[in-house]
Amino acid sequence: MISNLTKQDGETPDSFKSRFGHVIHDVARLMRRRFDAEAQRHDLTLPQWRAIGQLSKTDGLSQVTLAGLIDTDPMTLSGLVERMEAKGLVERVPNPDDSRAKLVRITPKSRALVVEMKALASEVYADALQGISEADQELVLDALTRICNNLSTQRQPTKEELV
């Protein structure tokens, strides 16, 4: 079910705010679903799609760094990179700063795919933002950016505090 953040008549501010997390979750889930479908059309998984996108911005990353940027663990990324390497989408090259490590680089085949990825992303974003004025889009982006900043700078609870 898709959440609705429109304030209902007689609704208290607290119940209105409590739906906020549900809406954020729904938006993120639906965006992931759309991007996953687009990735599958190119015989890729969403994490592979995200890795290519990240490497197109900063090529030649260590697997540990790339794993952090696409929000996965290094062991999972290792298998992901192996499968991408087999498809000719990335290559691993020696790290000049650490002879034990390798850097992941995208290939020309991936660079061509990035052009398509950007066009498809523009379509998904256009669909998502349909009917929302540019002024409202700026307000939403500003508010979400502030929320990200607020949550990034706040102390994270320990595991013991969460129990």
N, C-alpha and C positions, 0 to 999 in steps of 0.2 A: 504494500500500500504506500502511496506517495503522500508524504506529510504536507500539510497546508499551514503556512505561517501567518496567513491573514488573521488578524485579531477578530474573534467572534464577539457578538453582542453579549454583554454581561460577563465576559471573561476577565479574570483577574490578571494583573501584570505578571504574577508568579507563574500561572499556568501558561500564559503566552510565552514567557521565556523558556519554560521547560520543553517546549516543542522545538526550540532552536536547534538543539543537538540532533534531533531526528531529521530535520530538514537538511542540515549540513551533511549528515550521513547519507541521506537519500540522493542528494546532488552528487556527492563523490561516487557513490555506488553506480548511479546511472551513467555518469561520465566514464567510469572505468569500463562499464559494460559496452558502451559505444566504441571506445578505443580498442577494447579487446576484440570486438567484432571486426574492426578495420584491420587489426594486426593479423587475425586469422585469415583474412582475405589474401594476405601476403605470406601465408604459411609461417607466421611468427607467433610467439606468445606475447602477451602484454609486457612481461619483464624484458624480453628481447627487444621489443619495440622501444621501451623506455631506455634501455642501454644504448641503442643506436642513437636515439635522440640526445642523450647526455653526451655521448662521444662526439656527436656532430658539433656540440658547443665547445667541448674541451677534449680533444683527442689525445691519446697516449696516457691514459690513467692506469694506475695500479688496480688490480682486482679488488683490493680492500677498499680503496677510495671509491671505485665505481659501485661496489656493493652498497656502501653508505649512501651514495647519491640516489640510487634507485630503491632504497629502503628494503634491502635483502641482506642475507648474511653471506660472508665470503665463500663458504662451502657451496651454497646454492648457486652463487654466481659462477663458480668454477665450472660446474656442469653446464650452465647456461652458455658460458663463453666457448666451451668445447663444441657444443652443438652449433653455435653461430659460426665458429671457425670452420666446421665441416661444410657449412652452406656457403662459405666464401664471403661472409659478411664482416668478419673481424680477423685480425691477426694478432698474435702475441709476439712482441719483440723484446729483446733484452733491455733491462733498465740500466742506463748508463751510470746511475747513482748507486745501484745495488746489484751486484752480479748474480745474486740468488733470486732476484725478482724479475717479473716480466711486466711489460706495459701492454695494455689492450688498445689497439688502434682500429679504426674502421677502414674498410676497403673502398675502392671506387664503386663497387656494386652497392654498398650501403649508402654512399654519398648520393647516388642516383635515387635511392629509395627515400632519402630524407626530403627531397623535393616533393615527392608524392605525399609523404607523411605531413608536411607542413600544409599542403593544400587540403588534405582530408581533415586536419585539425581545424583549419579555418571553417570548413563546412560544419563540423560538430559544434564549434563555438557559436556560429551563426544560428544554428538550430536551437541551441541552448538559450541564446539571448534574444530570440525572436519575440517581438512585442514589448521589449524593455528599452526605454529611451536611453540615449547615450548618457544623459545626465544621471539617470538611475543606475546605469552600469558603472559609472564612475563612483557613485555613492556606495554601491555594493562592494566594489573592489577596494575602495578606501577603508570601509568598515572591516572587511575580511583581512586586509593587510594589518590593520591595527590589532585585530584579534590574534593573528599569527604572532605579531611582535609581543603582545601581552603574554601569550602562553609560552613563547620562547624564552622570555626573560624571567619568568616566575620560577621559583624553586620547585623542583619535581619531588613528589612524595616518595618516600622509601617504600620497599616492599612490605615492611612491617606496618607502616602507616596505612597501607591499602587493605590490610587484612582486618 
